[in-house]
Amino acid sequence: MRMPSKEEVLEWISENPTLTTKRDIAKAFGIKGAARIDLKRLLRELEAEGHSQKRAKTYRDPDKLPPVSVLQIAGPNDDGDLLARPLEWHGEGDAPNILVITRASDPALGQGDRILGRLTEIEGEDHAYEARLIRRIGTNPRRVLGVFRQTAEGGRVMPIDKGDNKEWMVLSDQINGAKDGELVEAEQAGPKGRMGLPRAKVVARLGDPSAPKAVSLIAIHQHGIPDRFPDEVIAEADATKPAPLGSREDLRDMPFVTIDPADARDHDDACWAHTDDDPKNADGHVLWVAIADVAQYVRPDTALDREARKRGNSSYFPDRVVPMLPDRLSGDLCSLHEGVPRAVLALRVQIDSKGKKIGHRFCRAMIRSVASLNYGEVQQAQDGSPNERCAELMESVISPLYAAYDALVAARNERQPLALDLPERKIELSDKGVVTSVNFRDRFDAHKLIEEFMVLANVCAAETLIAKKSSLLFRVHEEPAPEKLDALRETAQTAGYNLAKGQVLQTRHLNALLDAAAGSEDAELINISTLRSMTQAYYTPQNFGHFGLALRAYAHFTSPIRRYADLIVHRALISAHGWGDDGLTPEMVERMEHTGTHISDTERRSMLAERDTTDRYLAAYMSERIGNEFTGRISGIARFGVFVKLDETGADGLIPMRELGREYFHYDQETNTLIGSDTGIVIGLGQRVTTRLTEAAPVTGGIALELLSLDGEIIKRAGRGGRGRSGGPARRKATKAKRKSDKVKRKVSRRRK
């Protein structure tokens, strides 16, 4: 039994791209028994030499297809399966075979059709990928969201959008099983039918309009978020071609990696770091940050550009994304997929051992990411338990990234940006859109590492454009208003903490307050109250600095796939460096103020829609737990009741005034408390409560609660003829709280004289 040479193995892999597992190779060369150990060693040597890469027990050429690709239908094979070939292939061997998996709602596909498909790698088959249709290239049928109504001839779709009162007719063979009263998504299916109504076919059944799966779609329509790309926009996106190397710097040999959430579909930033070999920068670092070159594909004053500006940003919901750019760009050409050459704007930054930036430069370049990693596996690797692919990257990529990050942390600690600690909720959905759990997202150093790199890149972009006297949009965050700071001071004093006054407020003063409360029962209250005292960040061509980050100049540069502001900054850098004709135009500069206002508005619109969707999902999740008891903390006081943030889910519920008891509660605006008229009990921010869930309305997102205990003291509801609360302990608690309230009032009175 002869062991093949490395050249013979590579030739086999090139000629047989779908038969590349160790078993396939062993079978091809007749290798059996203990000889398989020698084959395994040979394959590892090939991998180490860069001739092949191991992916899921398969040895393939390092080049691979991106998860979203343009494909051309090759036709059915002898078994009747529909095959396709990629139109973009950078490998040295033949392009891999792709099996197209169709659904009942997909249009008929024939030989020669071009489609945009989402790919999944497959092993052990005669095809390397399976593809699901996103859409057929060159077609962009209109879609409508509405309620299906059964008729004798089939049915009709009644749009839920208030601005669209036109019904759609659905023939009986295109109902797709829809039931009367269901929320459906329908697609235009042909010319007008009888009675002049447009014809449609049902492509998705969403069930009860109040069901969880319909929540985000309703929010999208209610807030007027554009979720359909015009035909000309799709046509422009489909016509784009991968950027050539041309005059770009060739950085494809650098081991850039992307680090994103595990479920990310696009990757718009990549990074790499190494020790600085400049003797003048002992123990310093060189950090590279590469951002997708969206300006290469979204040219000024094109349909793509106008639609991106109109949307302003992408909107993210638990079950879907409404992107700023079509899939051909956001999921393909502008996504830095592993193993695929991609055009970028790259930044090289020199930092010293203490994290101070000592120099930087931008370039227009081409990279090839060596790995698409997620936060969890990177952190696990840094903590000493790397998986197989991270183990290969520890010395060359992961450890140097953390070394650069450690230096930047030292500089960050000196700068003292606002350090809020507010866990982010994560809503888990089943395939049917039902909420299965509500958890808090893990927060690793890997997250902070990428955030710190992106902040540094944004600072460099702002500084470069200021130095070159270029127009741009700054990301501005102004200081808190005096009245909001007064409210924060009063909340802090009520909880037993102090916030300095009589000096210019800096983030370090707020951090001192947050640090004092850290680990205590008041930590969440102080963090939420501090957040509420902040102004909202916005975009403007004037530089007013960024208070929260403690930076003099800040601009968004790192996410041009999902934020139009970043595209503006990219174009400004292109113009300032003379890199091409796709930079800022005079018209863009002239309307910069208006653009800043517009995209600030679209950002707030998306935030409201995302918050409404989250509230509705949480209400749907809680609706099956009516009558259960939940603990929480008072997060807001109003004349009509008390807002509570529940511990388990982070959901916000309301205890209406009627559920606080039979006595009258006086609302004290100065101290932001409710004071019982009979017992003198004081209800204020931050107090711990136990509640009972009385109502959860998925349609509105409202959650109603009943108060059971306050700071551990049971609240007994008065009988039919009685008023107030019973028991000495509650009254003693009330007396203590009343003295505390009076003390706060006296302080407020002295300050305002």
N, C-alpha and C positions, 0 to 999 in steps of 0.2 A: 504493500500500500504506500503510494508516493504522496508526500505532502506537496500541494501546489505552491508555486512561487507567489510572491506578492503581486507581481505583474499579472499572473493568470487569474488571481482572485479579483483584482480590479477590473480586468477585462470582462469577467463574468458579471460583475455588478453592473458594468456599463451596458452590457448586452441584455441583461435580464433585470431591469429595475424593479420588477414586482416579485422577484424570487431572491430576496437578499437576507433572509434570516439565517442564523447559524445552521439551522437544520437544512434549509434549502441548499446552502453552499456545501455542507457535508455530503448531502445526497448527490449533488452534481459531480463531485470529485471522488465519490465512493469512499468517504472517510467514515470509519466506524470505531466503536469501542474507545480505548484509551487515546487513540489518535485525535479524538475530538478535543482533548486538552491542548494539544499542540496547535490545533486550528484556532481555538479560543485565544491563545497567546498571539498568534499571527494577526488575528483581527484586531486585538488590542493595540498591537504595534502600528497597524495601518491607521487606526483611530488617533493614536498619539502623534503620528507623523502628519495628520491633517488630510489624509487621502480619503477618509470616510468618517462618518459620524454614526454613533449608535443611538438609535431612538426607539424605545419600546421594543428592545430585542431585535431590531432591524438595522442592518448596515446599509446606508444609502449615501449617495452623493450629498455633500453639505448643502447644496442648493435645494430648496423645497418650495412648494407653492404656498402663497399666502392664504389665510383662512377664507378670505373673500376674493374670488377671481372671476375674470371674464373667460367664459368657455364657449367653444363652438361644438354643436351637436354633430357627432360623426355618424350617427344612425344606430339602429339596433344590431346586436350581434346575432349569432346563430341561435342563441337561447331566447332572443326577443328582448334582452336587456338594453336599455338606452345608454350609449356610451358618449363621452365627450372628450375633447382635448383642450388644454389651456392655450390661450393666445399669448400669454406671457410666461416664458420658460427660460431660465438662466443656467440650467444644468448642462453638463457636457454630454451626457447621454441622451437617449430618446426621452421625450416628454412622457410622464406617467399616464397610465390609463385611469379614467374617471368614470364611475358608474353614477348615473343620474337617478335619484330616487324621487319619483313623482307622487303627488297627492291628488286626491279626487278633484280638488278645486283648482289645480294647475291647468293652464292652457295646454293644448296639444302642441308637442314639439316635434319638429322634423329635421332631417339632415340639413346642415348649413345654418340653422338658427343659432344666434348668439345670445347667451344668457349671462346674467350675473348670478353666481352660485356661492353658497356657503359650504366649505369643504371640511370633511373629517377624514383624518388619516386612518387607513385600514391595514391590518396585517394578516397574513395567512391566506390572502385571496389573490386572484389574478388581476385585480385592480388595486391601485395604491390609495385611491381616495373615493369617497362617496360625496355626492353633491346634492344639496337641496336648493330648489329654485327660489331665488329672491324675486327676480322678475326677468322677463324677456327683454333684451336690449332693443331699443327703438320703439317700445310700447310703454305707455304710462296711463293705463285706464283709470278713470276717476273712481274714487271710492267714497262711500257715504256710510255714516253711522246712524242707525235708526231703529225704530221698533217695527217688527214684522207683524202685519195683519193679514190673516187668511182670507182669501176670496175664492169664488167658484172657479176662476181660471188659473189660480195659483196663489198669488198674494201681492201685497204692496209693502214698500218700506217707507215709513214716515220718519224723515230726518229729525234728530233731536236738536240740531243746531237751530237756534232761534231765528237766524238770518236766512234759513233755507226752508221754505214751505212747499217745495215741489216734491210730490210723491214719485216713487219709482215702482214700475211694474215688474213683477217676477213671475215668469212662466212656471208651470207645475214641475217641469223637469229640471229646474234650476233653483229649487227651494233649499236643497241640501239638508232636508229634514227639519227645517225651522218650524217652531210652534208659534201659534198665535200669542202675541204679547211679548215675545222674546226680543232682547236687544241683539241686533245682528250687524255685521259689517258686510256690505254689498259692493259689488264692482260692476261698472258699466259693462253691459253684455251685448250691445248692438244699437241700432238706430231706434227711433221712437216707435212704439207699438200702438195699439188701439188707444183711442182717446188722447193721443198726442203725448203720452207719458214716456219718459226714457226707460229703456229696459235694463234690468240688472240681474245679476246672479248672486246668491248668498255665498260668501266665501268663508265666513266665520260666524258661528253661533256663540253668543256671549251669555245666553240665559237671561235670568231675571235682571232687569235694568238696575236693580238695587244690589245685585250680587257683586262680590269683590272684583271679579274679572272686568267688570264694566267701569269700575271706579275711575281709573286713570284716563280712560277715553272720555268720560263725561267731563272731567276736570280740564282736559285739553280743549274741548269745545267750549266749555263755559268761560274759560279765560282767554279764548281767542288765539290760542297758540297754533300757528300754521303747521299742519301735519301732512300736507300733500305738496310734493314738488311739482311746479308747472312743467308742461311737456318740454319747453325750450331749455329748462334747467337740466332735466334728465338727459336730453339730447347732448348738451354741452359736456356733461359729466361722462357720458358714454363715449364721447369722441376723444377724451384725453388719453394720452400715451405716456408710458413711464419716461421720466426725465432722463436724458443722456448724461454721461459724465461731463462732456464738454470742457468748459473752463473751471469746473468745480475742483476743489481740493479732494484728492482721493484718500479717504480715511477708512476704506473698506477692510484694511488689515488690522485696525484697532478693535479690541474686544469689547465693543459697546454692548450693554445689556439693557433691556427694559424691565422695570419692576413695577407691577400694577396689582390691583385686586385679582383674586383668582378667577373671577368671572368676567374680567375685562375683555371686550371684543376689539378695541382699538388701542394702539400704543403710540402716543404722539411725542414721547420724550424718552431718550436713552442717555446713559451716562457711563463714564469710565474714569478711573483715577490711577495715578501712579506717583511714586516718589520723585520729587523734583531733582534733576541731576545738575542744576545750576549751583555751583559752589557758593554763590552769594546768598542762597536760600537754604541753608542747612536745616535738615529735618522738615523741609517744606513739602508741599504737594502741588501736583498739577491735576486739575479737575476738568474733564471735558463734559459738556452737556450738549446734546444734539436734539433739535426740535424739527418735526416734520415741516418741510418747505411747502406750505399750503399755497403761498403766493405763486409758486410755479404753475399751479393748475387753476387757481381762481384769479383770473386776470381782472384788472380794473374795468368797471363799467360793462361787464358782461352779465348775462342772465344769472350765472352762478353767483357773481358778486352781489348783484341786487337782491337776490333771495337770501344770501347769507346775512347781509346787512339788515334786511327786513326781520329775520328771525333773531338776530343779535347773539344768540347762544343756543346751545343744545339744552334740552330739558330732560331730567332724569326722574323716572318713576320706578317703583318696586318691580314692575313687570314689563317695562318697555322704555325705550329712549326715543325722543323726538329729536333727531340730529339737525345740526345747522347745515351740514353738507350731505349730499346723497351718498349711498353706500359705496359707490364706485370710488369715491374719494375717502370718506371717513373710515371705511372698513378695509380699503385696499391700498390705493396709491399713496395716501397720506398716513398710513399706519406702518410703523416701523417693525414689521413682522420679522421673526427669526429667520435668518438665512437668505433674506431677500434684499437686494440693493435698493436703497431708498434715498431720495434727495432730502437734504436737511439744511437748516441754518445751524452752524455749530459754534460753540463758545469754548475757548480755552482760557482757564483762569489759573493764575499762580496765587497760592496762599502760603503764608508762613506757618511756622509750627504752632502759633497761637491763633490761627484762623483768620488773620488779617489779610485782606486782598492786596497784593502788591503789583498786580498787572493783569490785563485781560485783552483778548482780541476776538472778533467774530470772523467767520468765514462762511462761504456758501460751498457745501461739500456733498459728498456721497459716502454713506456708511452701509455696513451690513451687520445687523445685530447678531450676536452669537447665541443669544438665548432670551426667551421671553419668560421671565421669572415672576413669581408672585411674592407678596410681602411675607406671608407665613413661612414659605420654604427658605427665603433668604435669612429671616431672623433665626429660624431653626438651625441653619448652617452656621451662622455667626455664634450661636450659643453652643456649638460643638456637636451637632447632630445633622450633618449635611446629607441630603439625598444624593443619588448617583450623579445627577447632572451638576448640582451645586458643588460636590466634592471636586469635580474637574476644574471649577472656576474659583476655588477658595484663594489660592495664592496669587493668581493673575488679576482677579476682578473683585471679589467680594471683600477680602481683607483690606485691600487698598481703599475701597470705597468707605469702609467704616473708619479707617485711619484719617481720611480727609474729613469725614463727618465729625469725628472727635475733636479735631482742631477747630472746626466751625462752631461747635457747641461752646467752646471756650470764648470765642468772639461773641456769640449770641448771649451768653451769660453776662458779659460785660455791657452789651447794648441794652439788655433787659426789655425785649418786646413783651407785650401783654401775654401772660401765661395762664389763660383760662383752661379749666379742666371740666369739659362738658362732654360726657360720653355720647357717641352717636348711635342712634337706634338702627337696627337692621331687621327689616320685615322679611321673613322667609315665606315663600308662596309655593303651593303645590302646582302640578302641571295644569290644574283646572283653575288656578288663580285664587285658591282659598288660602287664607293665612294659616300657616301651620305653627309658627312660633314668632315671638318678638324678642330679640336679644339685643345686646349692646355690642357693637363692633369691637374686635380686638384692636388694640393700639400698641404697635411695636415700635422699636427704634428704627426699624426698616421704613416705616411710614415717615417718621421724623427726618430720616436721612434724605429721602426724596424731597420732602417739603423744604428742607434747608437748602438743598442744591437748587431747587426751583426759585426760591426767594433770592438767592445769590445771582442767578441768571437774570432775573427780572431787574434787579438793581443795576447790573452791568449794562443791560439794554437801555435803561433810563439815563445812566451816566454817559454812555456813548452818544446817545442822540442829543443830550444837552450840550456836550462838548462840540458836536458837529452842527449845533444851532438848527436842528431839524424840528419840524412840527411832529407832535405825537400826542397820544392820549395817555395821561397819567392815571394811575389808580390812586385815588385820593381818599384818605380817611381823616376827617377833621377831629379836633378835640371835642370831648363831651360838652354839652350845654351846661351852664352853671346850675340851672334848676334840676337837671338830672343828677348832677353830682351831689346836690343837697339831699335829694331823695336817697341816693346810695349811702351817704353819711348817716342819715337817720336810720336806715335799715341796719347798717353796721353797728351803730350805737345800741340799737335795740337788742342786738345779738351779743353785745359786750365787746365790740371791736371799735377801733378808731381809724379814721382816714384823715391824713394830714390836711390842714387848711391854712390859708394865708401864704401860700407859695405857688409857683408855677407848677401845675400838675404834670407829672411825668408817669410813664408806665411803671417805673420802679416803685412809685408810691402805691399804685394799685396792686402790684405784685406782692408788696409787703402785707397788704390786707389779705390777699388770697393765701399767702403762706401762713399767716396767723390762723386762718380758719381751716387750713388743710388737715384732713383726718378727723375733724370734729363733725358733730351732727349739723353744724351750720355751713359746712363747706359748699354743698349744692346751692343753698340759698344765696350765699355771698357770690358764687360764680354766676348764677342766673341774674342776680341784681346788678352785678358789674357789667354783664353783657347788655342788659337793658339800658344801662346808662350811656352806652356807646352810640355814636351817630352811625348812619349807614354809609358804607363806602360807595363811591361812584366814579365815573369816568369824566375827565375834563382835560382840555389842552393846557390849563393852568396848573402849575405845580404848587400844591398846598401841603405836600408831605403826607406821610402815612403814620398817624399817631399810634395805632395798634402795634405796628411792626417797629416803631421807633426808628423810622428811616426818613431821610430828607427828601429822597426822590425814589419813586417806585412806579414801574409800568408792567403791564401784563404781556409777557413774551412767550410763555411756555406751553400754551394750549390753543394754537390757532385752529385746530380741528373743531373745537367746541365754543370758542369765544371770538367774536368779530374784532374786539379790541386788540387781541394778540395779532390778528392779521394786519391791522393798521400798523402796529409796531414793526412787524416783519417788513412791510413795504417801506416804512421809514428807514430801516437799516439798509435795505436794498438800494434805495435812492442815495442815502448818505455815503455808501461805499462805491456807488457806480457799478453795481453788479448786473444791471439789466434794465429793460424797459417796463418791468412789471412792478415798479415801486409806486410811491405816492404820486398822484396827479395834482395839478393846481386846483382842480375842482374839489378833490378830497380835502386838501388843506383849507380851502375856503369854507367848507361845511363841517369842519372838525368839531366845533362846539355843538352843532346840532346832532352830529353822529354820537358824541359822548352822551348827550341827554337821552337820545333814542335808545341806545343799548343799555343804559342804566335802567330805563323803564322796562325793557324786555327782560332784563335780569330779575327785576322785582316781580314781574308777571310770572316768570317760571318758578320763583321761590314760593309765591302764593299758591300756584297750582300744585306744586310738589307737596306743600304743607297740607293743603286741603285733601289731597290724595292719601297722605299718610294718616290724617285724622279719620278719614272714612274707612281705611283698612283696619285701623285700630278699633274703631267702633264695631266693625263687622266681626272682628276677632272677639271682642268683649261681649257681643250680643248673645253669645251662647253661655254666658256666665252670670246672667242676671240673678241677683240675690246673694252672690258670693261677697266675702269681705276682702278688702284690700287696704294695705297700709300706704301711706304717702306723706307728702309734706305740702303745706300751704304755699302756693307759688304766686297767688294774686288775691287782692281784696277789692271788691266792688260794692256799690250800694245794693245790688240785687243778689249778692251771694259771695261765695268763696271758691277760688280755683285751687285745685289740688293736682299735683303731679304724682302719679302713682309709681311706686317703687318698681314693681315687676315689669311693666311695659314702657314706662316713661310717658304714658298717655296722660293727657290733661282732661280732668273732669270738673264739673261744676256742682257744688253743693248749693242749691237754691236757698234763699233766705228762709223759706217755709220749712226746710229740713234741718235748720239750726235749733229749732225749739219754738215754744209758744211765746216767749218773751220778745219784746221789741229790741232790735239791735240798732244802735246809733252808729253811723259811719263817721269816723273822725278822719277828715282828709289830711290834716297835718301829720298825724302819726300813721296814716294808712292802716287803721285798725277798725274792727267792729267791737262795740262795747255793749254788753247786755244791760238793759234798763233795770231789771230786777236783781240779778246776781252780781252785776259789775264785772262779769267775766270778760276778758279781752281776747279777741281772736286776731292774730297778726301773722305776718310773713314768717315762714320758716318753721312754724310749729308742726310737730308730728301729729298725724291723725290716723285713725282707723275708720274706714268708711264701708258702706254697703252699696253695691251697684244696683241702681233702681231702673236705669234706662240706658240703652245704647242704640243709636239710630244710624245705621250705615249710610242712609241717603244723605244725611246732613253732616255726619261725623260727630254729632253731639253725644256726650256721655254725662249722665246725671248720677249724683251720689247722695247718700244720706250719712250724716255725721254720727259716728258711734262713740268715739273717744277723742279727747284732745290732750296731747302731751301725757298720755297714759291714764288720764282720768276719764272714767266712763261718763258719757253724757246720756242721762235718762230723759226720754221724751215725756213731757207733761201729759197727764190724763185729760179727759174731755173737759173737766171743770177747772183744771189747774193751770198755772203758768210757771214758767221758769224751769229750773233744774233742781234736783233733789240731792241731799247729802252734804255733810260737812266738808269732806275732802275737796269737792268741786268748788265750794265757796272759799275755802282757804286758798286754793289755787287762784281763784278769781281775785281775791284781795291782793295777793302778791302781784298778779299781773296788772291790777289797777294801779298799784304804787309805781310799778315800772313804767306804765303808760303816762302817769302824771309827771314822772321824772323826765321822760322824753319831751313832754309838752313844755316843761319849764325851760329845758335847754333850747327848744325851738323858739320860745318866747324871748329869751335873752338874746339870741342871735339876731332876731328881727327888729329889735328896738333901735 
